[in-house]
């Protein structure tokens, strides 16, 4: 079977007004999401894709570059381009865990550890900029991609941002978006850790296995802090990438 028959041909007759590289990106993205292309599947060489789809190699390269930057594809030196097996999370995009997994063709779900309302702690008061005694909502859950546990997440949300904890189903950011309090920017700090007993047990990994801790503060458009999250990611399943540019 030709690769173009597997993922679908491009519209070269002008009915789809998107540029050809965007069409190829969309076809590849949908094939990954629908499991037509599986993790670790190899893509044909760029010259073969260009010939099969009747487009230039520059167009193919531009399409693949975009999907590599999204974490959907990965390049291996001397071997070619593959569907990414590990999850790659870009530090340059503020997105939810659920959005990341769906965009990569994975099925996200959460298992609640706890959720409830309380008063802000002294430490939370400083990080959220709230007065002592202010109400907050706390969420603790295990995040899954398909059936695999990927992270343990502890989040504190300023209570003004949500009507109750029950509004949060799969995605916290989706619930915050409904109330108009989804963060528009964030500060994140990443550090390597060894899992303590609690996180190791929840993720089903050995005690002191290598992991990544992401500490995030999310801000509203008016500058208020709305979210403080600590996420413990499995080191064997998650990669974090960032695009760097030289100063001009």
N, C-alpha and C positions, 0 to 999 in steps of 0.2 A: 504494500500500500504506500502510495506517495504521501509525504508529510503534509502536503496541502490538502489532501483528501481527509487526513486525520483531523486537522484543526479548522479546515474550511478555507476556501480561496478568498482573495481580496477582490474588492469591487473596483475594477479598472475602468468602468464605464461612466463614472461620475455621479451615480445615484447616491453613493455614500460620499459626502463632501469632506470627510476627514482626510488629512494627509495619509499617504500610503504607510508611513512608518507608524502612525497612530492606529491604522487598521490592523497592521501586523501585531502591534502590542496588544490590542483588544482581543484578537483571535488567540494569541498565546495565553493571555491572562484568563480568558474564559475556559480554555482547554485545561489549564491548571486547576481552576476552581471546580470544574466538572469531573476532575480525576481522569480526563482523557490522557493527560501527561502526569506521570507520577513522580514523587521525589526521587532524585538521582537519575531520572531519564536524561539521556544525552540528546541535544539538538543537533540537526545536521550542520555541517560547516557553513560559514557565512556565504561562501561562493555558491554552494548548492542551494541554499535558501533563496539567494538572489536569482539564480537560474530558474528554479521551480516556480517562484511567484512573479517572475518577469519584472523584477525591480532591481535597482542598483545595490551594490554592496554597501555603499554609504547609507542608503535607506535602511538596510538590514541592520547595520552596525548601530545606527541611531535608535532603532526600535529595541534592540537587545540591551544597549547601554541604559535605557530608561528602566527596563525591567530588572536589570542588575542593581541599579540604585534603589529600587523598591524592595529588593531582597527576594524577589521571586525566582531569579536566575542567579547562577554563580559561575564564574569563569575559573577553570583550573589550568594552570600553566602547562602548556604542551599537550593538553587533553581535550580542550574545547569548552563548550558552554553546556551547563546542566541545570535541570530544575533543582532549586535549592531544597535540601533535606532539612537542614537546621533552619530555625526561624531567625531571620535577620531583622532587627529593629533599628530603624534610622533615628538618630538623635536629633535630626533636623526637622522632624515632623511630629507635631503634638496630636497623637491619636490614641484611642482606647485600645486595650487588649483585644476586645471583641472585633473592632474594626481591622486591626492588624491580622488577626487569624482569618477572618472572612476574605480579606483581600488576597490571602495566600492559599485559598481553597481549603482551609481547615475549618472545622466546626467547633466554635467556642462554647463552653458552658462553665458554670461556676458551682462550687459546693460551699454553702455557707458554713463558716465556723461560728460566727456570731454577728449580730447587728443590733444596735440599740442607741438610745439617747442618753446623754450624760452632760456633766458640766466640764468646761474646758479645764485642762490641767495647767499648771504654771508653764510648763514647756510649750504646750499647744498655744497658750495665750500669747507667747512671744512669736511663734512661727506664723500663727494665723492673724495676729494683730487684734485679738479680741480681749475685752475686759474680763476680769475674774468673775466667775459665776455665769458666764454666757453659755447657752446651750449649744451642743455640737452633736452630730451623728457619727457613730463609729461603725465601720464595716470591716470584717475579717473574712476572707474567703480563699479557697484554692481555685486557681484558674487552670482550665483544661483546654487543650487543643486536640480535637477528636477525643480519644479516650486517655490521652497521656497528660498527667499533671505537669504543668510547666512552671507555675509560680505560686507563692503564697503572698497575699496582698493585704496590707493593713492600711485603712484609709480613715482619716478624720475630715469631716465636712462641716463647715459653718452652718448652723441650723437655719439661717435665713435663706439658704439656697434650695432647700427641699421642704415639702410639706410634711413628710414623714419618711421613715426608712423603707416602708412598704412599696414606695414608688419605684425603688430600684429592683429591676428584674435581672436581665443578663448584663446590661451595660450601665455602669454608673454615669458615664459621660452622656449617654443617651437620655437618662433621667434628668441630668443637669441641663441639657439642651432644651428639654421640654419646659423647664421653668425659667429659661433665659439666663442661667448661671453656669454655662459651660466655660471652662478656662480657655482663654485665647492665647496665653503664653505660659511658659513654665520654666523654672530653674531645676535642673536635675544634677544629681551627683551620683557617680557610679564608683563602687569599690569592690574588690575581690574579697570573699569571705570563705570561711569553712562553716558548713551548716551545723548549728546547734541541734540538740535532740528534738526540739519541737518542730522546727522546719524540716529536718531530715525525715522524721516520722510522717509528716503530712505529705511530703513529696515522694515518699517511698525510695529514698536514696540512703546510702550509708552515712552514718555519723561522721562529721568532719569532711564530707565530700565537698568538692569545690563548687562555689556558687557565686552569684553576682547580686549585690544589694543596690537597688536604685532608690534614692530618696528624692521625691519630687514635691515642689510647691507650685500649685497652679493659681494663676492670677486672672481676675476678670478684666474687662476692658478699662474699668475705672481705677484699676490698680489694686483693688482689694484682694487679699489672699482668700481663696475659697476652699482649697484642698491641700492636705498634707498626706502623702502616701509613702509607705515603705513597701517595696516589692522585692521578694527574695526569689531570684530566678535560678533554675537549674543550669549549671555551667556546661553540661553536656548537650544541651538542646537549644541554647539561645546565644546569638551573637549580636552585639551592638555595633553599629557602623555610623560614622559621621563623615560628611564631606567637608574637606578643609581647603581653603583658598589662600594663596599667598597675598600678603598685603601689597597694594599697588603704590 
